[in-house]
Amino acid sequence: MKGTYVGEFEELVLLAVGILYDEAYGISIKSEIEDQTGRSISISAVHTALHRLEEKEFVKSRFGEAMEVRGGKRKRLFTLTKLGIETLKASQDLRTQMWSSLHKAILRQV
């Protein structure tokens, strides 16, 4: 789909935003990806991806309430947009189609 392409890391960020739902912010997204993949990633990579995804209108953000624990600083919370959900679905469909083709090719060789 034109205009909906996301790279692997952006896809992981989108998935983490969806998994975390109403609690998706930089650190929680980083932790979710690290927990799910076993990879160590930088918070700046997450923030860069979130910025790109927001420009593409795959996610939207809002500020949460100020928290005393954070010195009065508010978290920037992210949610998937309809376009973001459609993009994830298209990515999943493409991967499923390609895996299916791979399995057919492998089965023919056996």
N, C-alpha and C positions, 0 to 999 in steps of 0.2 A: 504494500500500500504506500503510495507516494505521500511523503510528509509525516509518516508515522513510524519511520525506522528508528529503532533504538539499539544501541550497542549492548553487549552483555552486561556491563556494569550498570548502565542506566536501567536495564530490565530488572536487575537485582534490586535496585533502589525502588523502582515502582512496585515490585512484589512486596518489599519490606513495608512500604507505605500502606499497601492494602492489608497486609497482615496486622500491622499495628493499629490500623483504623484511626481512632481518635487520639492516639498517643504517639503519633509519628512526628518526631523532631530529630534533629541531627544526631545526637548521641544514641537515641533509641534505635534509629535506623542503622547506624554503624554497628551497634551491638547485635541486632537481629541478623544482619548479613554475616557478621563474624560467627555467630552461633550456628547459623544454618550451613555455612560453607566451610568453616574451619580456616578461613583466610583472615589475615590481619590487614585491615584497611585504615587509611587515614581519614580523620574527620574532614579535612579540607577536600578530599576526593568526593565525599558524600555531599558537602555543601556545593561544590562545583556542579555535580550531577543534578542536584535539586534545582539549582539556578537554571541550568539548561532545560530541564523538564518543565519548569514553570514557564519559561519562554515559549516552549512548544505547546503549552497549554495542556499538558498531561497531568499536572498536579496544580493545586492552588494552595495558598497558604493564608494563615491568619495568626494573630498573636493571641496566646493564652493569657491567663491572669498573671499578674505580677506575683512573684513568690519570694518570701522573706529569705528562704534558703539560698536563693540565687541573688541576694542583694537587691531585691526589687525588680530584677530583670525578668522580662516575660519570654517564654518559649515561643518560637515560631513553629507552629504546627502545620503539617501538610496532609492533604487528602487527595485521593485520586479524583480526576474529573471523568466525565463520561468518555471523552476522547482517550484518556489514559487507560480506562478499563477496556475500551475497544482495541486499543493498541496491544495490550497484554493478551487479549483473546486472539487477535490476529497472529501474534508471535507464537502463541501456544499451538494454534491451528497449523501454522507453517512447519513448526518443529514436529508435530505429530505426523503430518503428511510426509515429511522427509524421512522420519524414522520408519514409517511404514514402507516406504520405497527401499530403504536400506535393508530391512528385514526380508523383503521379497528377493532382493539381489543376493543376499547371503544364502537364503533357502535354495535358490537355483544352483548355487555352487556346491551344495552338499549332496 
